[in-house]
Amino acid sequence: MTTTTPRGRSDMLRPDGTAVRVLVVDDEASLTELLSMALRYEGWEVHSVGDGASALRTAREFRPDVVLLDVMLPDMDGLAVLGLLRRELPDVPVLFLTAKDAVEDRIAGLTAGGDDYVTKPFSLEEVVARLRGLIRRSGAAAARGESVLSVGDLTLDEDSHDVTRGGEPIHLTATEFELLRYLMRNPRRVLSKAQILDRVWSYDFGGQANVVELYISYLRRKIDAGRTPMIHTRRGAGYLIKPGE
């Protein structure tokens, strides 16, 4: 079992003030690592396991607020895991991960008691958004405080998707917004091209690292044009954002 502790911006908390708990169940190690990283940046506590038996055992001990469950597991079907899980935690919301796209497979998952599903391949942002929705609807945790990120005179509202610098609105595409959000959640921290690809694009994105360079250039034109630069390159290491000096 892999455990990751909260490191990111925690804007959703349990009633007792502790971090939201997420159980990730998938036997694809590279995928669970990426998912755990994305959820950790939300400030959530994450346990990940690779089979159904471990999922049930961990759920009893960990008492997660939400479960991310793969349909295809090495020891038992994800639907069977869900049935057993419901005996222990009847109210915990479950988001299914599935490589199957047939309507009957999706219906089977929801009929078995799943609350939502995403089909592989998916973006990490989509999974985070779905989990946030499930957590809010279940009442396990609530959003705390403002949804606005600020670095210097640059602000980004995660709910309305409004972005301003020095009070002037900046219009971004969906991908530009996600890239800027990732940078702003990690101010003054150098993020590698690999980290950015994993976080902003789909986990199995087949493009080259130059797509990151391209979108960084797009952001610079909109964020830094005619102003003190905020987005910086660290040659051979990656990119960071910090207040203009």
VEXVO-558479 format. One line per 4 residues: their letters; for each residue x, y, z of C-alpha. Coordinates in nm, 2 decimals, decimal comma, always signed. Example, Ala and Ser with C-alpha at 12.3 -4.5 7.8 and 13.67 -1.06 7.14 Angstrom:
2
as) +1,23/-0,45/+0,78  +1,37/-0,11/+0,71 .
END
This chain:
245
mttt) +0,00/+0,00/+0,00  +0,12/+0,35/-0,08  +0,03/+0,65/+0,13  +0,08/+1,01/+0,04 .
tprg) +0,02/+1,29/+0,29  -0,12/+1,63/+0,21  +0,12/+1,89/+0,07  -0,09/+2,11/-0,15 .
rsdm) -0,35/+2,38/-0,10  -0,62/+2,22/+0,12  -0,95/+2,41/+0,05  -1,17/+2,11/+0,14 .
lrpd) -1,16/+1,98/+0,50  -1,35/+1,71/+0,70  -1,57/+1,83/+0,98  -1,29/+1,77/+1,23 .
gtav) -1,06/+2,00/+1,04  -0,84/+1,72/+0,89  -0,77/+1,65/+0,52  -1,01/+1,47/+0,30 .
rvlv) -0,92/+1,10/+0,27  -0,91/+0,93/-0,07  -0,86/+0,56/-0,14  -0,73/+0,49/-0,49 .
vdde) -0,77/+0,13/-0,62  -0,60/+0,04/-0,94  -0,34/-0,22/-1,03  -0,16/+0,01/-1,28 .
aslt) +0,13/+0,15/-1,07  +0,22/+0,44/-1,30  -0,14/+0,55/-1,31  -0,20/+0,53/-0,93 .
ells) +0,12/+0,73/-0,88  +0,00/+1,01/-1,11  -0,34/+1,01/-0,95  -0,20/+1,02/-0,60 .
malr) +0,03/+1,31/-0,70  -0,27/+1,50/-0,84  -0,48/+1,44/-0,53  -0,19/+1,53/-0,30 .
yegw) -0,17/+1,87/-0,46  -0,53/+1,92/-0,37  -0,42/+1,89/-0,01  -0,59/+1,55/+0,04 .
evhs) -0,46/+1,24/+0,22  -0,43/+0,95/-0,02  -0,39/+0,57/+0,02  -0,35/+0,36/-0,29 .
vgdg) -0,37/-0,02/-0,34  -0,36/-0,25/-0,63  -0,62/-0,52/-0,57  -0,97/-0,57/-0,42 .
asal) -0,87/-0,75/-0,11  -0,63/-0,47/-0,01  -0,89/-0,22/-0,09  -1,14/-0,37/+0,15 .
rtar) -0,88/-0,41/+0,43  -0,76/-0,05/+0,38  -1,11/+0,09/+0,37  -1,18/-0,06/+0,71 .
efrp) -0,87/+0,10/+0,86  -0,85/+0,42/+0,66  -1,22/+0,51/+0,65  -1,19/+0,71/+0,33 .
dvvl) -1,43/+1,00/+0,23  -1,43/+0,89/-0,13  -1,31/+0,59/-0,33  -1,16/+0,59/-0,68 .
ldvm) -1,21/+0,23/-0,80  -1,09/+0,05/-1,12  -1,34/-0,19/-1,26  -1,07/-0,44/-1,37 .
lpdm) -0,86/-0,57/-1,08  -0,63/-0,87/-1,07  -0,82/-1,06/-0,79  -1,18/-0,97/-0,82 .
dgla) -1,42/-0,75/-1,03  -1,45/-0,39/-0,92  -1,83/-0,43/-0,90  -1,78/-0,72/-0,65 .
vlgl) -1,54/-0,50/-0,45  -1,80/-0,22/-0,44  -2,07/-0,47/-0,31  -1,84/-0,57/-0,02 .
lrre) -1,73/-0,22/+0,04  -2,09/-0,10/+0,08  -2,13/-0,34/+0,37  -1,85/-0,16/+0,56 .
lpdv) -1,91/+0,20/+0,44  -2,26/+0,22/+0,30  -2,25/+0,60/+0,23  -1,90/+0,65/+0,09 .
pvlf) -1,91/+0,79/-0,27  -1,74/+0,58/-0,53  -1,60/+0,70/-0,87  -1,53/+0,41/-1,11 .
ltak) -1,24/+0,40/-1,35  -1,30/+0,19/-1,65  -1,14/+0,12/-1,99  -1,48/+0,00/-2,11 .
dave) -1,69/+0,25/-2,31  -2,00/+0,03/-2,37  -2,33/+0,18/-2,23  -2,41/-0,15/-2,06 .
dria) -2,08/-0,14/-1,86  -2,14/+0,21/-1,74  -2,50/+0,12/-1,64  -2,38/-0,19/-1,46 .
glta) -2,13/+0,02/-1,25  -2,39/+0,28/-1,16  -2,66/+0,02/-1,09  -2,42/-0,17/-0,86 .
ggdd) -2,40/+0,14/-0,64  -2,13/+0,35/-0,80  -2,19/+0,73/-0,79  -2,00/+0,83/-1,10 .
yvtk) -1,75/+0,70/-1,36  -1,47/+0,82/-1,59  -1,35/+0,63/-1,89  -0,98/+0,58/-1,96 .
pfsl) -0,80/+0,77/-2,10  -0,90/+1,07/-1,89  -0,74/+1,39/-1,77  -0,63/+1,43/-1,41 .
eevv) -0,82/+1,75/-1,38  -1,14/+1,57/-1,48  -1,09/+1,31/-1,21  -1,02/+1,58/-0,94 .
arlr) -1,33/+1,77/-1,05  -1,55/+1,46/-1,03  -1,41/+1,37/-0,68  -1,47/+1,72/-0,56 .
glir) -1,83/+1,70/-0,67  -1,89/+1,37/-0,50  -1,73/+1,48/-0,18  -1,94/+1,80/-0,16 .
rsga) -2,26/+1,61/-0,24  -2,19/+1,35/+0,02  -2,14/+1,61/+0,29  -1,81/+1,45/+0,39 .
aaar) -1,64/+1,79/+0,35  -1,71/+2,14/+0,23  -1,51/+2,40/+0,04  -1,34/+2,63/+0,28 .
gesv) -1,27/+3,00/+0,22  -1,21/+3,16/-0,12  -1,14/+2,98/-0,44  -0,91/+3,25/-0,56 .
lsvg) -0,54/+3,20/-0,61  -0,31/+3,50/-0,60  +0,05/+3,55/-0,70  +0,16/+3,91/-0,69 .
dltl) -0,10/+4,12/-0,88  -0,22/+3,80/-1,07  -0,54/+3,64/-0,96  -0,72/+3,32/-1,07 .
deds) -1,07/+3,22/-0,96  -1,10/+2,84/-0,97  -1,48/+2,85/-0,97  -1,56/+3,13/-1,22 .
hdvt) -1,23/+3,08/-1,42  -1,18/+3,46/-1,42  -0,81/+3,56/-1,44  -0,69/+3,92/-1,39 .
rgge) -0,35/+4,09/-1,36  -0,34/+4,43/-1,20  -0,72/+4,43/-1,22  -0,73/+4,38/-1,60 .
pihl) -0,91/+4,06/-1,73  -0,71/+3,80/-1,91  -0,88/+3,56/-2,14  -0,74/+3,20/-2,14 .
tate) -0,82/+2,88/-2,32  -0,91/+2,58/-2,10  -0,56/+2,43/-2,13  -0,39/+2,77/-2,07 .
fell) -0,61/+2,80/-1,76  -0,51/+2,46/-1,62  -0,14/+2,53/-1,68  -0,16/+2,86/-1,51 .
rylm) -0,36/+2,71/-1,22  -0,09/+2,45/-1,17  +0,19/+2,71/-1,17  +0,00/+2,93/-0,93 .
rnpr) -0,07/+2,65/-0,69  +0,30/+2,60/-0,67  +0,45/+2,96/-0,66  +0,83/+2,99/-0,66 .
rvls) +0,86/+2,62/-0,72  +1,03/+2,49/-1,03  +0,80/+2,24/-1,21  +0,96/+2,01/-1,47 .
kaqi) +0,81/+1,96/-1,82  +0,73/+1,60/-1,72  +0,54/+1,71/-1,41  +0,35/+1,96/-1,61 .
ldrv) +0,26/+1,71/-1,88  +0,14/+1,46/-1,61  -0,07/+1,72/-1,43  -0,22/+1,93/-1,71 .
wsyd) -0,26/+1,68/-1,99  -0,40/+1,33/-1,99  -0,18/+1,07/-1,80  -0,12/+0,88/-2,12 .
fggq) -0,06/+1,19/-2,34  +0,16/+1,09/-2,63  +0,29/+1,44/-2,72  +0,64/+1,57/-2,67 .
anvv) +0,77/+1,81/-2,41  +0,77/+2,09/-2,66  +0,39/+2,12/-2,61  +0,47/+2,26/-2,27 .
elyi) +0,71/+2,51/-2,42  +0,44/+2,61/-2,66  +0,18/+2,67/-2,40  +0,42/+2,85/-2,17 .
sylr) +0,48/+3,09/-2,46  +0,11/+3,14/-2,50  +0,07/+3,22/-2,13  +0,37/+3,46/-2,14 .
rkid) +0,20/+3,66/-2,42  -0,11/+3,70/-2,22  +0,03/+3,73/-1,86  +0,36/+3,90/-1,91 .
agrt) +0,32/+4,11/-2,22  +0,41/+4,47/-2,14  +0,45/+4,39/-1,78  +0,72/+4,27/-1,54 .
pmih) +0,77/+3,90/-1,62  +0,62/+3,65/-1,37  +0,67/+3,32/-1,56  +1,04/+3,22/-1,56 .
trrg) +1,24/+2,94/-1,72  +1,51/+2,75/-1,53  +1,72/+2,60/-1,80  +1,74/+2,23/-1,78 .
agyl) +1,50/+2,22/-1,48  +1,16/+2,36/-1,58  +0,94/+2,67/-1,51  +0,81/+2,87/-1,22 .
ikpg) +0,59/+3,16/-1,14  +0,66/+3,43/-0,89  +0,55/+3,79/-0,83  +0,70/+4,05/-1,07 .
e) +0,99/+4,23/-0,92 .
END
